[in-house]
Amino acid sequence: MEYLRDDIAGMAGYVPGFQPENPDQWIKLNTNENPYPPSPAVLAAIREATGSDLRTYPDAACQAGRVAAANLFGYPVEWTIMANGSDELLNNLIRACVAEGEEVAYLHPSYSYYATLAEVQGAKIRTFPLTEEGEILDFPERYEGRLFFLTSPNAPLGLNWSLDEVAALADRCSGLLVVDEAYADFAGQNCLELVRQKPNVVITRTLSKSYSLAGMRLGFAIARPEIVAALDKIRDHYNLDRLAQVALVAALEDQAYFQECVARICATRERFAAGLTDLGYKVLPSGGNYLFASPPDRNGKRVYDALFSRQILVRYFSDPALAHGLRISIGTDEEMTRTLSAMAEVG
Amino acid sequence: MEYLRDDIAGMAGYVPGFQPENPDQWIKLNTNENPYPPSPAVLAAIREATGSDLRTYPDAACQAGRVAAANLFGYPVEWTIMANGSDELLNNLIRACVAEGEEVAYLHPSYSYYATLAEVQGAKIRTFPLTEEGEILDFPERYEGRLFFLTSPNAPLGLNWSLDEVAALADRCSGLLVVDEAYADFAGQNCLELVRQKPNVVITRTLSKSYSLAGMRLGFAIARPEIVAALDKIRDHYNLDRLAQVALVAALEDQAYFQECVARICATRERFAAGLTDLGYKVLPSGGNYLFASPPDRNGKRVYDALFSRQILVRYFSDPALAHGLRISIGTDEEMTRTLSAMAEVG
């Protein structure tokens, strides 16, 4: 197609996780959604804002959301930026830092969308293998690429890195280290304080998982003001609509609901992990709202298919590094009990 | 800042129109918002969708919105794509077609955000002057740049181009001709059929103005399937949240409300234009929900300041091509009557 850039015309595009047509008929554990509804305060705030004001533009700065995040994390407002999902930030961080032909890196396995975003920018892509023991292979003493994405906890494996480990990685990066903490709320630890300590660390977060708001597309970053200023120039000036903005503020302010919800999911995760171990599965320790687990015969596809036929949807990756296992999102206690029974049946 | 690309660190960034702190205390005619609320069907659809489903991801394809647009405009679904405001499409069209160092063009005056988007991409920018008589100056017999944005009707001048004129421009473009029809619903004409006729024409639309949904960030494009496929790879895979998606469908389906609302604004625009002409203003014919008008002394700033002090907010551009006039959004009949009285006072 003569009007398109060759690299865009030639690229494959990202395929999001499968969404069944009648989700109510499934136990849906394939896209790491939260099984609990958003806080009632969020729903009330959206309903309250659904009126004639929708005819007018939202606050371009998303100031109320920034203040809420700043208060929650103890950073100045200038160190925060709000986005239409953390995906928007991952995209704009590449655009801010990586010119055509320059390099972006991430671990394999981790979030494959980094590669799509880098391809769109015309950037080179480099991956470093991650073992199931949490070891990063081939990472140079000094990594000279423009940007390194560290998914922490790792998805899909669930592995965590300690603050010291991430700080050491930051010191070895010449460019930006973006710590993608999409799942950090389930990990009982995070790297937020590194943004203050290291000039090249940025943290991205999403409200899709721990705040039960995948349907609203909300994310944010904590970063140095110079980086926030650059992201501000690149982002759509009205990136968050009015309802998303009120949802964001209400969600961050209802910490009691959030904490209870996260605690329930973590408790269910540990019970489910124990159950899987009893079935003979190898279960990796997880800081996310999912587990990566492999059956004794290391045939992820077999178990995926058997669960699928029972209307239980989990995530199987054909990637050879992952095909021996499954990534299973943590649903309600009841859903996980039924899933465990099905897995016992399947063998 | 060593982590940022030099061109991003050095660029200025776009500044959206001024939003006063207490908009209710102003007659606000500076950002071309619609004075009427969105359709009641839109508000009802949003409220209906505000429930526990927000915990799950939206439809990545935005299929219901595509079907609604396809039905409305008589194009196949594959010729449609939905976006978080038409700004997202303008951005992604540049990314799809223009590599670093290649050229993007638009008319001056028109929407200055094109320049910001091109700068972020590292593209070259070229502008062709547009006179108040609607003449495009210096446009080559064949324009070899990768992408040309034609704002039709033009903002801020309001001028329209006929279908034949736009078709002729398309034939002179080697690259894509993007017709930004943000305001076309107020023009009584549009270029939609050109997408079928010309391989290089794309139409972008927004629901911000004619559908009273600036607060929801909704836009779409009609384009050939190859171009839609490219934009699909570039966009955030979940670019529209659940509430935006239901609002989009409900808005496009309530054509009766939409048409009545647009007709009222057009009628008010014509009355206001006549009133301004009576005051000695030069008023350009407008196909938008705004007028560009210059006072007899051709001092836009003087009138802007005088109206500002009366809590009436209009748009003044310091750009020498526009400083002699003002762009005034069309509000309700009552607002425009009060504005006209104030302008009579101001002289």
Interface residues (C-beta under 8 A of the other chain):
Chain A: M1 Y3 L4 R5 I8 A9 M11 A12 G13 Y14 P16 G17 Q19 P23 K28 T31 E33 N34 P35 Y36 P37 P38 V42 L43 I46 R47 T50 G51 S52 D53 L54 R55 T56 Y57 P58 D59 A60 N84 G85 D87 E88 N91 R95 A96 C97 V98 A99 E100 Y113 T116 V120 G122 R146 G175 L176 P199 N200 S208 S212 L213 A214 G215 M216 R217 E226 I227 A230 D232 K233 I234 D236 H237 Y238 N239 L240 D241 R242 L243 A244 A247
Chain B: M1 Y3 L4 R5 I8 A9 M11 A12 G13 Y14 P16 G17 Q19 P23 K28 T31 E33 N34 P35 Y36 P37 P38 V42 L43 I46 R47 T50 G51 S52 D53 L54 R55 T56 Y57 P58 D59 A60 N84 G85 D87 E88 N91 R95 A96 C97 V98 A99 E100 Y113 T116 V120 G122 R146 G175 L176 P199 N200 S208 S212 L213 A214 G215 M216 R217 E226 I227 A230 D232 K233 I234 D236 H237 Y238 N239 L240 D241 R242 L243 A244 A247
